[in-house]
Amino acid sequence: MSRTSKANDPELAHKLSRRGMLGVAAGATAAAIVGAAAGPASAAVTSAAAPGRGRPVLPPGRLGTQLYSLRDKVSSLGFAKVFAELERYGYDEIEYAGYSQGTGPITLAQLKQLARDHGLRGIGSHVGYYSSDPNAYTFAQNLDKVLDDAQALGLPHIGTASGPFRYGSTVDAWKRAAEEFNTYGAAARKRGLKFYQHNHAEEFSFATDQPNVRLYDVLLAETDPDLVYLEMDIYWAFVGQFRFGKRVDGTPAPFDPLRYVLKQPHRYPLFHVKDGTHDESARDGYRMVDVGDGDIDYKRFISAVNKTHGGYRDHHWQTEHDNPVESFAFARKSSEHLHSLREKGC
C-alpha cells in the first residue's frame, strides 16, 4: 500500500487536529495526569510537557499498539470497545495478533471498517512461520491466504514473530530459513506488502556449529534487504544484549541494539516499545513493566532513529506488554509517557 501524503490523508489530519487540541491542554500538572489514570474512561492523552518546550520525540501519526497486549479485552469486550479506548488514549495504529474475537464472528471487511471508524490504521500483523499441521494458518502452510487477508485489511506490512529456528540453530539452518523468508518477502512484495520478522532474545544467540557467529547476523546477511524487513522488539533486543553478551567460551561479545538499526534504518519500519526494569538477578536481566516505568531510554532510542534518513516519517512504534497487570491501564500509561517525551532545544 503506497504512503499517502499528510495533506491528503483525512485520518491523519483528524489525528493531528486532535493532537493540536490536546496540546493546548498540555500544561496540565502531573497530579492531573495521575487523576486521569483512575480508569479507562480517562481523557485520551495528556502531555507532560507544555507547548513550545521542544519537538515531540514521537513522530505524529505513528503510535500504535500490538493487540496481543489487549487480548483479554478483545476476547471479553470485542474489537469495537477496545478500538474506542485506543482512540481515546491517542493511538494512531494497531498491529494485529489474530482477526477473531470471543464476543462473536467478525469479517475482515467489518474489522477494517471498525478500525477506520475509530481513526486507527492497521499497520501490520503477526502470523506464525510454520506448523506441523499442513492446514495451519502460517506462512509455510498457507501463504496465499495470509497475504489475501493482509490485503483485505489494507495492511502495508505482514510478518511473523517466530524466530528462524525451523531447521535448528546452525548457520546452514538459518540460511535455509532465510531463503524461505526471501520467498515470503517476494510474494508479499508482488501484493504491495512488506514481509517482516519480529525478534525475541534468542535471535541474538550464537550458532551451535559456529559459536563465534551470532544468528541475527546470519539472518541479516542471508535475507534480501528489499524483500525481508525487521521489526525490532527493543525490550527483547536488550535482553539479548544481556543474555548473549558473551560467547560460549566466556569472551565478551557486546552489541548495541540501536546500532543494528542505525546501520540499516530502511530495514526497520516497525518497532515494539516494551519496557523493563534492569535486574541482573533475573534470567533475562530485566523484568517487564509498563512503558515509562522501566530503565530503557526510549527518548534516546526514538530520537536516534528519527535522525536517520526519513526516520521521523518512515518508522512506526508499537507499545506492548506480554502480560500487563491491567491492559487498558498499560495502553493509556504507555501513550501518555511516549507523548510526553520532548527533544531539548527544538
Secondary structure, DSSP 8 states (H G I E B T S, - for coil): -----GGG-HHHHHHHHHHHHHHHTTT--HHHHHHHTTSTTS-S---SS-TTSS-BSS-TT-EEEEGGGGHHHHHHH-HHHHHHHHHHTT--EEEES-S--TTS---HHHHHHHHHHTT-EEEEEB-BS--SSTTSSBHHHHHHHHHHHHHHTT-SEEEE---S-TT-SSHHHHHHHHHHHHHHHHHHHHTT-EEEEE--SGGGSB-SS-TTSBHHHHHHHHS-TTTEEEEEEHHHHHHHHHHTSB-TTS-B----HHHHHHHSGGG--EEEE-EEEE-TTSTTSEEEE-TTSSS--HHHHHHHHHTSTTHHHH-EEEE--SS-SSHHHHHHHHHHHHHH-B-TT-
